[in-house]
């Protein structure tokens, strides 16, 4: 026969169900906390990686623009002209474009028939696979030819770009310009901007309905056309 003390020392079914329910609630709260922490960690890591890519792109543009140059020496016979240097900045809605010749090329292979001169372009274009997304692209041709605005290899620097804006500081007027063209006599022949402002706008990862703008400034080292024999500013 079960004594009264033995009956009181055990747990009833209702008590067991209440204890299980309490444990389930506590586990749900703990799991929810861990899940939110993991979600925040993933967002922070994606944000750090994303903005690191943006920062590297800005540093690359700054470095290559600082080594831009043009030459004032041209073959008077256009049929024999095989090399043309240029610095052309185009103001475009939705993303500017800049094409220039530079001393920024690095040879990757020994005895390669290349120099430190190259053609470089930065511009905004559609993603080759995701047509609803725009990207910041970089074009490089490791040899300067008679058309410094085409040819070479194009690669994506930054994906999902909202806007790309450039401004150029004129060494003559001291004013910022939205466009630049060394190939036209009526524009800025044989001279480069002393500085270039760079603005890159990308979506905010935390709030996709808003944008974040990053910027830097490049100081151009060689401002005047290279040909001291015929050109002395």
Backbone as a ProteinNet text record, in pm:
[ID]
protein_1_A
[PRIMARY]
XXXXXXXXXXXXXXXXXXXXXXXXXXXXXXXXXXXXXXXXXXXXXXXXXXXXXXXXXXXXXXXXXXXXXXXXXXXXXXXXXXXXXXXXXXXXXXXXXXXXXXXXXXXXXXXXXXXXXXXXXXXXXXXXXXXXXXXXXXXXXXXXXXXXXXXXXXXXXXXXXXXXXXXXXXXXXXXXXXXXXXXXXXXXXXXXXXXXXXXXXXXXXXXXXXXXXXXXXXXXXXXXXXXXXXXXX
[TERTIARY]
84.5	0	87.5	60.4	142	107.1	207.9	185.6	162.6	110.4	85.3	214.6	322.5	452.3	507.6	490.8	538.8	463.7	330	251.7	293.6	326.8	365.6	506.8	594.3	732.3	743.5	648.1	651.7	593.2	586.8	530.8	407.1	309.1	187.9	208.1	118.5	126.4	115.1	29.1	12.4	140.5	203.6	328.6	438.6	443.4	543.6	518.3	393	360.2	392.5	367.1	401.1	552.5	628.8	774.8	828.8	772.3	816	783.2	665.3	627	721.2	757.9	851	986.6	1034.3	1163.5	1157.3	1045.2	1029.7	1032.3	966.1	966.7	1106.7	1177.7	1315.1	1404.1	1391.1	1472.7	1438.8	1310.5	1271	1333.6	1333.1	1393.9	1544.2	1607.8	1752.6	1785.2	1708.6	1731.8	1707.6	1604.2	1578.9	1693.2	1750.2	1865.6	1985.7	2014.7	2126.8	2102.9	1979	1947.2	1964	1917.6	1932.5	2078.8	2154.8	2298.3	2369.3	2335.1	2396	2357.3	2230.2	2185.6	2260.3	2274.6	2348.4	2494.8	2553.9	2693.3	2709	2614.1	2621.2	2607.8	2517	2497.9	2623	2682.3	2803.4	2917.7	2934	3040.6	3019.4	2895.3	2866.7	2893.5	2858	2881	3029.9	3107.8	3252.5	3314.5	3276.1	3329.9	3290.9	3166.3	3116.6	3191.6	3204.9	3269	3420.5	3474.6	3617	3641.3	3551.9	3561.9	3551.6	3458	3443.1	3569.7	3626.1	3747.1	3864.2	3878.6	3987.1	3968.9	3844.9	3819.1	3855.3	3820.1	3853.8	4005.6	4073.8	4219.9	4284.8	4230.7	4287	4265.6	4145.7	4119.2	4207.5	4222.6	4306.3	4450.9	4502.9	4641.8	4662.4	4571.5	4591	4565.9	4469.1	4446.6	4564.7	4629.3	4744.8	4862.1	4863.5	4971.3	4930	4819.8	4775.4	4872.4	4876.6	4964.3	4910	4952.1	4929.4	5058.8	5073.5	5190.1	5147.4	5221.6	5191.9	5253.4	5328.2	5396.1	5308	5267	5184.4	5246	5231	5276.9	5188.6	5245.9	5162.2	5083.3	5128.3	5056.3	4962.5	4831.8	4735.3	4736.7	4776.1	4779.8	4890.5	4993	5104.6	5094.7	4989	4973.3	4922.6	5005.7	4970.3	4951.1	4987	4972.9	4909.2	4808.5	4745.2	4716.5	4766.4	4736.6	4617.1	4549.1	4429.4	4388.5	4309.6	4239.6	4101.7	4000.3	3865.4	3769.9	3710.6	3609.2	3473.2	3378.5	3245.5	3141.8	3060.7	2952.1	2829.5	2786.3	2672.6	2574.3	2445.9	2344.6	2348.7	2348.9	2355.3	2495	2596.4	2733	2827.4	2929.8	3027	3121.2	3204.3	3307.3	3434.3	3548.3	3677.1	3767.4	3832.1	3928.5	4059.5	4170.1	4297.5	4413	4524.7	4649.7	4728.3	4803.1	4863.5	4996.2	5074.2	5198.6	5178.1	5057.4	5023.8	5029.4	5067.1	5066	5180	5150.5	5249.9	5262	5383.6	5406.2	5397.1	5324	5305.5	5395.8	5453.9	5537.1	5673.3	5774.9	5911.2	5926.9	5999.9	6028.5	5902.4	5795	5674.3	5700.4	5651	5671.2	5572.7	5588.4	5500.8	5584.6	5527.1	5593.6	5502.4	5532	5444.6	5331.3	5322.4	5215.7	5095.4	4977.2	4855.6	4738.5	4628.7	4501.8	4408.5	4342	4252.5	4120.9	4012.1	3879.4	3803.9	3722.2	3628.6	3491	3390.7	3256.7	3154	3028.5	2916.9	2846	2817.3	2749.6	2660.4	2583.3	2496.5	2576.6	2531.6	2594.2	2572.8	2676.4	2660.8	2561.3	2537.4	2445.2	2314.8	2323.7	2205	2179	2094	2075.7	2006.8	1941.9	1877.5	1973.9	2098.7	2199	2309.4	2354.7	2463.5	2591.1	2703.7	2832.5	2932	3034.2	3147.5	3251.1	3284.1	3376.6	3507.1	3611.7	3744.2	3793.5	3837.8	3896.4	4044.9	4126.6	4269.9	4320.7	4397.6	4474.7	4620.8	4702.5	4840.6	4932.7	4879.1	4957.4	4873.1	4933.5	4863.1	4858.9	4738.2	4725.4	4663.9	4608.2	4555.4	4414.1	4354.1	4221.2	4225	4251.2	4267.8	4137.5	4024.9	3896.6	3830.4	3901	3842.3	3952.1	3908.3	4003	4041.5	4115.8	4164.4	4066	4088.9	4011.8	3925.6	3797.2	3703.6	3673.9	3679.3	3648.1	3560.4	3483.7	3395.1	3473.2	3466.8	3530	3432	3314.7	3214.5	3078.8	3007.9	2874.8	2768.8	2652	2536.1	2570.5	2595.2	2633.7	2516	2489.3	2381.1	2429.6	2549.1	2597.7	2749.2	2809.4	2954.4	2978.4	3034.4	3050.8	3197.2	3242	3379.2	3378.3	3474.4	3494.5	3643.2	3676.6	3815.8	3852.7	3966.7	4012.9	4106.5	4064.7	4141.1	4258.7	4384.1	4499.7	4506.7	4433.2	4435.2	4332.6	4207.6	4101.1	4086.4	4136.5	4120.3	3978.5	3896.9	3757.7	3738.1	3638.1	3604.2	3517.7	3551.1	3480	3414.4	3301.4	3231.7	3280.6	3345.7	3398.1	3542.9	3612.3	3752.4	3782.2	3858.1	3889.3	4017.8	4124.6	4252.4	4263.2	4165.5	4173.2	4112.7	4045	3980.5	4053	4082.9	4153.6	4070.9	3938.6	3851.1	3830.7	3882.1	3862.1	3986.9	4059.6	4179.7	4297.5	4344.8	4454.5	4584.3	4652.9	4787.5	4793.4	4682.1	4688.5	4586.2	4621.5	4537	4488.6	4384.1	4341.5	4443.3	4455.1	4547.7	4492.9	4360.1	4295.8	4169	4130.6	4006.1	3929.1	3805.7	3717.4	3643	3633.8	3568.6	3457.9	3336.2	3223.1	3158.5	3140.9	3079.2	2962.5	2844.3	2721.9	2672.4	2651.3	2605	2489.5	2404.5	2294	2344.8	2273.2	2303.1	2253.3	2340.9	2302.1	2200.6	2205	2110.9	1974	1976.5	1851.6	1858.5	1813.1	1826.4	1757.3	1661.2	1593.7	1678.2	1793.3	1882.6	2017.9	2095	2226.6	2335.7	2456.5	2574.6	2674.9	2730.2	2824.5	2965	3058.8	3199.3	3276.5	3381	3456.3	3602.8	3680.3	3822.3	3866.6	3994.5	4047	4185.3	4207.3	4335.9	4408.9	4537.3	4622.1	4705.7	4686	4757.8	4898.3	4997.6	5137.6	5189.8	5150.2	5197.2	5081.4	5084.1	4969.9	4980.5	5101	5119.1	5165.3	5135.1	5171.3	5321.3	5362	5502.9	5563.9	5627.7	5706.4	5767.5	5875.6	5934.4	5998.9	6018.4	6081.7	5989.4	5857.8	5764.4	5660.9	5659.7	5553.9	5613.6	5602.2	5655.8	5552.7	5476.7	5364.7	5412.6
-119.9	0	124.2	224.1	344.8	443.2	485.7	580.5	720.3	809.4	949.5	1021.6	995.2	1060.1	1022.1	894.1	851.1	922	940.1	1008.7	1155	1221.4	1360.9	1381.7	1279.8	1294.3	1288.5	1242.2	1232.1	1355.2	1352.7	1462.6	1413.1	1496.6	1461.5	1489.3	1441.2	1462.2	1609.8	1680.5	1823.1	1898.8	1863.2	1929	1902.7	1780.4	1747.9	1827.2	1840.2	1915.4	2063.1	2118.6	2258.8	2278.9	2186.5	2197.5	2188.7	2097.5	2085.2	2212	2269.9	2393	2507.5	2517.9	2623.8	2605.4	2480.4	2453.2	2486.6	2455.3	2484.3	2634.3	2710.8	2856.9	2912.2	2861.9	2909.6	2875	2753	2713.4	2797.3	2830.4	2914.6	3052.8	3109.6	3241	3236.4	3129.9	3116.7	3099.2	3014.5	2993.5	3120.7	3194.8	3321.4	3419.4	3423.3	3511.3	3471.2	3339.8	3292	3318.2	3297.5	3319.2	3465.7	3557.1	3699.5	3740.3	3685.2	3715.1	3666.3	3545.2	3492.2	3576	3621.2	3705.1	3838.8	3899.9	4027.1	4008.2	3896.1	3867.4	3853.7	3785.1	3768.9	3903.3	3988.7	4119.6	4204.9	4203	4281.9	4233.4	4101.4	4045.7	4082.6	4073	4111.3	4260	4340.3	4484.3	4516.2	4451.7	4473.8	4432.1	4314.4	4267	4361	4404.9	4492.7	4625	4687.6	4818.2	4808	4690.1	4667.9	4665.6	4602.8	4602.3	4744.5	4823.1	4962.4	5041.4	5022.7	5095.9	5058.5	4931.1	4888.7	4949	4955.9	5015.2	5163.6	5235.5	5377.6	5397.9	5313.7	5325.3	5295.7	5200.2	5168.7	5283.5	5339.6	5453.4	5572.1	5596.2	5706.7	5688.2	5566.7	5539.5	5553.4	5498.6	5501	5640	5713.2	5849.8	5940.4	5915.5	5997.4	5977.9	5865.7	5838	5861.2	5934.1	5965.7	6062	6057.8	6148.4	6163.7	6269.6	6285.7	6333.6	6309.6	6354.5	6457.5	6566.6	6671.4	6642.2	6534	6500.7	6408.5	6453.5	6376	6377.3	6268.2	6262.3	6353.9	6450.1	6541.4	6470.1	6352.5	6273.5	6177.5	6203.7	6121.6	5976.4	5952	5814.9	5733.7	5800.7	5732.1	5735.9	5789.4	5801.4	5669.2	5604.5	5474.1	5480.4	5590.6	5605.9	5740.2	5739.4	5863.3	5855.2	5952	5959	6051.5	6034.5	6115.2	6107.7	6206	6204.9	6263.1	6176.7	6217.8	6180	6280.3	6258.5	6299.1	6205.5	6228.7	6231.3	6335.6	6348.9	6276.5	6170.2	6091.8	6072.8	6077	6052.3	5904.9	5879.1	5742.1	5687.9	5766.6	5719.6	5779.1	5850.2	5911.8	5806.7	5853.6	5768	5848.8	5783.1	5846.7	5749.3	5797.1	5719.2	5796	5728.1	5798.6	5703.1	5761.3	5685.8	5709.6	5607.2	5610.9	5536.3	5562.6	5489.2	5381.4	5330.2	5241.3	5092.8	5057.4	4915.7	4841.1	4720.6	4633	4505.1	4474.5	4352.1	4231.5	4130.7	4009.6	3895.6	3907.9	3800.2	3854.1	3778.1	3817.2	3825.2	3925.6	3948.4	3976.6	4018.4	4056.4	4184.8	4192.2	4309.1	4418.3	4466.9	4567.6	4668.8	4785.2	4888.4	4925.1	5034	5079.2	5166.6	5186.1	5266.9	5178.7	5231.5	5156.3	5251	5194.9	5265.7	5213.9	5304.4	5266.7	5341.8	5273	5335.2	5288.6	5379.1	5345.2	5394.5	5308.2	5345.7	5252.3	5294.5	5215.2	5148.5	5019.9	4945.2	4838.4	4771	4663.9	4537.9	4466	4338.9	4241.2	4170	4078.9	3966.2	3928.1	3818.4	3868.4	3968.4	4024.1	4161.6	4165.2	4286.9	4397.8	4365.1	4467.6	4533.9	4490.6	4543.5	4614.7	4727.3	4801.6	4783.7	4788.4	4763.4	4871.5	4889.2	4973	4883.8	4915.4	4832.9	4906.9	4829.8	4883.9	4818.2	4900.7	4850.9	4884.3	4787.8	4813.4	4750.7	4827.7	4775.5	4804.7	4700.7	4716.2	4778.2	4816.4	4891	5008.4	5123	5241.9	5238.6	5254.3	5254	5386.3	5386.9	5510.6	5542.2	5453.6	5479.1	5447.3	5545.5	5519.3	5496.9	5485.2	5470.1	5335.4	5243.8	5112.5	5007.6	4880.4	4769.2	4724.6	4617.1	4567.8	4476.8	4458	4366.6	4446.6	4409.1	4474.5	4379.2	4430.5	4350.9	4432.4	4360.3	4425.6	4455.7	4580.8	4619.1	4614.7	4674.3	4680.2	4645.9	4554.4	4517.6	4602.1	4610.2	4680.4	4825.5	4904.1	5044.8	5133.6	5235.7	5328.6	5446.5	5499.2	5616.2	5625	5692.9	5712.7	5850.5	5942.2	6080.2	6123.5	6205	6255.4	6406.3	6474.2	6617.1	6642.3	6743.8	6768.7	6913.8	6932.2	7065.6	7118.6	7226.9	7285.8	7365.5	7334.8	7409.6	7553.1	7583.4	7718	7807.9	7762.4	7844.6	7826.7	7713.8	7685.5	7645	7609.1	7570.9	7422	7366.1	7225.6	7211.6	7112.3	7087.5	6949.6	6937	6809.1	6723.8	6783.9	6709.8	6750.8	6665.3	6693.9	6623.5	6690.3	6627.6	6688.2	6611.2	6658.1	6639	6572.1	6546.6	6659.6	6754.3	6863.7	6995.2	7069.7	7196.8	7298.4	7285.6	7380.5	7344	7231.6	7188.5	7211.3	7102.9	7115.2	7044.2	7092.9	7024.9	7033.2	6920.7	6914.3	6949.5	6939.3	6957.4	6867.1	6822.3	6734.9	6810.4	6762.4	6825.4	6800.3	6895.7	6876.2	6776.5	6771.2	6676.8	6622.7	6504	6441.3	6394.7	6443.5	6395.7	6272.4	6172.8	6047.1	6019.2	5997.4	5964.2	5835.7	5739.8	5611.9	5586.7	5564.4	5546.6	5403.8	5337.5	5198.8	5186.3	5083.3	5064.3	5033.8	5083.3	5053.3	4912.9	4826.3	4687.8	4675.4	4765.2	4759.5	4815.3	4915.5	4977.3	4991.6	4888	4888.4	5005.5	5070.8	5184.4	5310.8	5304.3	5418.1	5383.6	5487.4	5469.2	5522.8	5473.3	5523.6	5570.7	5688.7	5747.8	5746.5	5693.8	5691.4	5781.4	5843.9	5934.3	5941.8	5987.4	6011.9	6115.2	6148.5	6250.2	6206.9	6215	6178.7	6304.5	6311.1	6422	6375.8	6437.8	6399.4	6457.1	6374.1	6415.4	6487.2	6441.3	6501.3	6579.1	6710.6	6792.6	6835.1	6866.2	6919.6	6810.5	6828.8	6731.9	6708.9	6584.8	6549	6575.7	6688.7	6720.5	6858.9	6862	6989	7061.1	6989.3	7050.8	7152.4	7122.3	7211.7	7273.2	7228.4	7274.8	7311.6	7435.7	7483	7571.7	7517.5	7592.4	7716
0	0	0	-89.4	-101.5	7.8	78.5	187.9	134.6	220.2	181.2	150.4	221	197.5	61.2	21.1	-109.7	-220.7	-201.2	-303.8	-317.8	-208.1	-212.1	-267.8	-259.8	-307	-459	-534	-678.3	-746.5	-884.4	-963.4	-1034.9	-1034.2	-1107.2	-1256	-1337.5	-1481.5	-1516.7	-1445.5	-1472.2	-1439.2	-1326.1	-1287.4	-1391.7	-1441.4	-1542.9	-1670.9	-1711.5	-1831.9	-1815.1	-1697.2	-1671.8	-1678.4	-1618.8	-1621.2	-1763.5	-1842.2	-1981.7	-2060.1	-2033.4	-2103	-2067.9	-1940.5	-1898	-1963.6	-1966	-2030.8	-2178.9	-2243.8	-2386.7	-2412	-2324.1	-2339.6	-2323.5	-2222.2	-2198.9	-2317.5	-2371.1	-2486	-2609.2	-2625.3	-2738.7	-2727.8	-2606.6	-2587.4	-2611.5	-2558.7	-2578.4	-2726.2	-2795.7	-2938.9	-3018.1	-2980.2	-3047.7	-3029.8	-2909.9	-2886.2	-2969.2	-2972.4	-3052.8	-3201.4	-3247.4	-3387.7	-3426.2	-3341.4	-3369.5	-3369.2	-3274.8	-3270	-3395.6	-3440.7	-3562.4	-3683	-3686.4	-3797.8	-3799.2	-3682.8	-3674.5	-3712.7	-3671.7	-3705.5	-3856.7	-3920.9	-4066.4	-4136.7	-4090.1	-4151.9	-4137.3	-4018.3	-3994.6	-4082.7	-4094.6	-4178	-4324.6	-4373.4	-4511.7	-4533	-4432.8	-4443.7	-4448	-4362.9	-4361	-4494	-4545.2	-4673.2	-4787.1	-4786.4	-4893	-4895.6	-4780.5	-4775.8	-4790.6	-4761.8	-4789.4	-4940.3	-5014.4	-5160.8	-5215.3	-5161.3	-5205.2	-5176.5	-5058	-5021.5	-5111.1	-5143.4	-5232.7	-5371.9	-5418.9	-5550.7	-5551.2	-5445.2	-5436.6	-5432.4	-5356.9	-5348.4	-5483.9	-5556.3	-5687.9	-5785.3	-5786.3	-5874.5	-5837	-5708.8	-5663.4	-5709.5	-5695.2	-5732.7	-5882.4	-5962.7	-6107.8	-6166.1	-6112.1	-6159.4	-6125.1	-6013.2	-5975.7	-6071.2	-6145.9	-6240.3	-6385.4	-6405.7	-6541.9	-6609	-6741.1	-6816	-6957	-7023.4	-7167.3	-7230	-7357.7	-7431.5	-7534.5	-7541	-7638.8	-7773.9	-7783.8	-7908.9	-7992.2	-8109.5	-8200.7	-8339.8	-8409.5	-8547.7	-8632.9	-8705.2	-8785.7	-8893.9	-8933.1	-9032.8	-8959.7	-8965.3	-8892	-8937.7	-9062.6	-9112.7	-9047.1	-8998	-8932.1	-8780.3	-8728.5	-8583.5	-8526.9	-8448.6	-8392.2	-8241.6	-8178.9	-8033.8	-8004.6	-7918.8	-7875.9	-7726.2	-7652.3	-7509.6	-7488.3	-7377.5	-7354.2	-7208	-7168.2	-7040.3	-7068.7	-7068.7	-7106.1	-6993.8	-6930.9	-6828.7	-6881.7	-6882	-6938.5	-6827.9	-6827.5	-6730.2	-6783.7	-6715.1	-6760.7	-6646.1	-6675.7	-6573.7	-6534	-6404.9	-6357.5	-6341.1	-6375.2	-6357.8	-6459.1	-6412.2	-6501.1	-6559.3	-6651.3	-6712.4	-6728.8	-6705.2	-6727.5	-6801.2	-6907	-6985.5	-6986.6	-6956.3	-6950.3	-6972.6	-7012.3	-7021.2	-6893.4	-6852.2	-6719	-6718.9	-6614.9	-6589.9	-6483.4	-6470.2	-6358.4	-6392.4	-6514	-6550.9	-6482.6	-6436.6	-6374.5	-6455.6	-6496.4	-6572.8	-6480.8	-6526.2	-6446.5	-6490.9	-6609.6	-6663	-6701.8	-6676	-6710.8	-6863.2	-6907.6	-7049.6	-7131.3	-7065.8	-7140.3	-7217.4	-7338.8	-7423.5	-7382.6	-7262.1	-7205.1	-7128.8	-7106.2	-7026.7	-6910.7	-6842.3	-6734.4	-6785.5	-6918	-6976.4	-7011.3	-6990.9	-7022.4	-7043	-7088.1	-7098.7	-6989.6	-6920.7	-6810.6	-6825.6	-6795.4	-6795.1	-6671.8	-6616.6	-6509.9	-6551.1	-6539	-6581.7	-6518.5	-6521.1	-6469.9	-6587.2	-6571.5	-6677.2	-6615.9	-6699.1	-6652.2	-6620	-6518.7	-6484.7	-6600	-6642.3	-6757.4	-6733.5	-6607.2	-6577.4	-6516.2	-6428.2	-6363.9	-6425.4	-6526.3	-6604.4	-6526.7	-6413.7	-6334.6	-6236.8	-6236.6	-6144.2	-6221.5	-6167.4	-6229.7	-6148.2	-6217.3	-6153.3	-6194.4	-6112.4	-6149.3	-6216.1	-6341	-6418.5	-6443.4	-6464	-6496.3	-6624.5	-6718.3	-6842.9	-6844.1	-6884.2	-6898.8	-7027.2	-7099.7	-7211.6	-7182.6	-7182.7	-7136.7	-7239.7	-7354.6	-7453.8	-7503.8	-7512.6	-7560	-7712	-7769.9	-7915	-7961.2	-8081.9	-8137.2	-8088.9	-8008.7	-7952.2	-7803	-7719	-7575.6	-7500.9	-7569.1	-7502.1	-7528	-7594.1	-7621.3	-7625	-7623.6	-7626.7	-7488.1	-7482.6	-7355.2	-7284	-7155.3	-7071.6	-6974.3	-6962.1	-6870.4	-6755.4	-6631.8	-6514.7	-6419.4	-6337.2	-6241.1	-6113.4	-6068.5	-5942.4	-5826.6	-5843.8	-5737.5	-5797.6	-5734.9	-5780.9	-5710.2	-5772.1	-5717.7	-5681.8	-5784.2	-5767.8	-5809.1	-5729.8	-5760.1	-5844.9	-5813.4	-5885.5	-5872.8	-5971.3	-5975.2	-6034.7	-5953.1	-5995.2	-5980.4	-6076.4	-6077.7	-6099.4	-6037.5	-6059.5	-6075.2	-6157.7	-6195.3	-6164.4	-6098	-6061.9	-6170.9	-6236.7	-6346.6	-6290.4	-6331.8	-6281.1	-6330.9	-6438.4	-6495.4	-6428.1	-6422.9	-6365.5	-6215.5	-6162.2	-6019.9	-5983.4	-6082.5	-6059.4	-6087.4	-6019.9	-6041.2	-6165.4	-6247.8	-6372.2	-6367.6	-6438.2	-6444.2	-6561.6	-6657.7	-6773.4	-6797.8	-6876	-6912.3	-7043.2	-7131.1	-7259.8	-7315.9	-7310.9	-7363.9	-7514.5	-7574.6	-7718.6	-7801.1	-7736.4	-7807.2	-7777.7	-7884.3	-7867.7	-7790.8	-7797.4	-7728.2	-7581.9	-7538.8	-7399.7	-7316.9	-7284	-7202.1	-7270.1	-7382.9	-7452.7	-7374.5	-7368.3	-7309.3	-7161.1	-7091.6	-6946.5	-6878.1	-6758.7	-6679.1	-6555.7	-6492.1	-6367	-6257.1	-6167.1	-6055.1	-5953.9	-5941.2	-5850.4	-5913.9	-5868.4	-5914	-5791	-5776.4	-5670.9	-5720.1	-5633.8	-5669.4	-5567.7	-5616.8	-5531.5	-5583.2	-5492	-5528	-5433.5	-5490.7	-5412	-5426.5	-5311.7	-5310.3	-5211.9	-5225.7	-5131.3	-4990.7	-4890.9	-4751.2	-4720.5	-4672.7	-4648.3	-4535.4	-4438.6	-4327.3	-4366.4	-4455	-4500.3	-4651.2	-4724.6	-4871.4	-4939.6	-4870.4	-4931.8	-4928	-4861.4	-4852.8	-4915	-4947.2	-5009	-4917.6	-4940.6	-4870.9	-4975.7	-4952	-5046.9	-4987.1	-5065	-5026.3	-5123.2	-5075.3	-5160.6	-5124.8	-5219.7	-5199.4	-5302	-5299.4	-5390.9	-5437.9	-5568.9	-5627.9	-5672	-5640.3	-5684.2	-5802.2	-5916.4	-6038.7	-6033.4	-6059.2	-6046.3	-6170.5	-6289.1	-6414.6	-6475.4	-6461.6	-6503	-6649.3	-6695.1	-6830.5	-6926.3	-7054.8	-7156.4	-7162.9	-7182.1	-7184.3	-7320.3	-7334.4	-7452.9	-7429.4	-7357.7	-7319.1	-7440.1	-7548.1	-7662.9	-7730.2	-7730.2	-7798.3	-7705.3	-7579.7	-7490.4	-7355.5	-7318.5	-7191.7	-7124.2	-7027.6	-6969.4	-6892.3
[MASK]
+++++++++++++++++++++++++++++++++++++++++++++++++++++++++++++++++++++++++++++++++++++++++++++++++++++++++++++++++++++++++++++++++++++++++++++++++++++++++++++++++++++++++++++++++++++++++++++++++++++++++++++++++++++++++++++++++++++++++

